[in-house]
């Protein structure tokens, strides 16, 4: 593909910024457009330092703004869609999550048709496959297994609808007569430097295989290359792929402990409620949150969905990753250490 360009949505966030940084190494890439509602000053500076490799244009705009999408898609060859609202306990309004995660995806697909963008790669989530019950056990799952989330919670439901829309758009006819080709990537729970959800779960009965953020970013690059290759593209078009690595299968609590133990984090060894009781308490907390919604936004500490997520055995297979578990762990531990040092400095300045 001669002189091509790429638009990355959600480029100001945890995963999107890493994809943008990897893209600058791609051959014959003439421009990267990074789209998000806002960019931190330090990320803008980091992007500006990449300008000597490839033109990188920062665009601030709303994924629901059709005129913004129209401008962003002009002369673009590839779109990597990572923008979304991630929520597990229902703090943002359901409508906001559905709009960004589902409607925003559809609007961008329609903009692609008008702007004749031939390649669309969607960052989906493991949650479109489940787990649907903490009693359900999936070990070393793969793409051939017919797994589908049945939750009505807005994050899981919106991502499922959006992924279906993206895969259904494969083969659409573009305005210039060309054809759109799409695929979706379903990463496991992502960890790494800058992770927004690296924290302890409800307990340590779950078994998941977390994936390092740079592995997920690299998977997007490989998917893009495959869709650009006439020989590889036919087997990738319209498909979804699970993204994992050799991070050991473990609970969310154990992952947080492993990455933070040298800085004093300890697992809670206290008594915990029976799992079935936790599930129903979570359900009641969800009802309370719903009843209070007209007058007060209440984010419960957990709900029956998060209890299920935190207590399920739900793992998937992988091929040899770009980074080993030891390398990924070391990078993340160093980042956690920098947060601890920054916090200590803040406390020190307040006592002076």
Helices and strands as residue ranges (DSSP letters): E 4-9, H 16-23, E 29-36, H 41-49, E 55-60, H 66-73, E 78-81, H 94-98, I 99-103, H 104-115, E 119-123, G 126-128, E 137-141, H 154-168, E 181-187, E 190-191, E 207-208, E 211-212, H 213-228, H 230-236, E 239-243, H 252-260, G 261-263, H 275-292, H 304-309, E 313-316, H 325-351
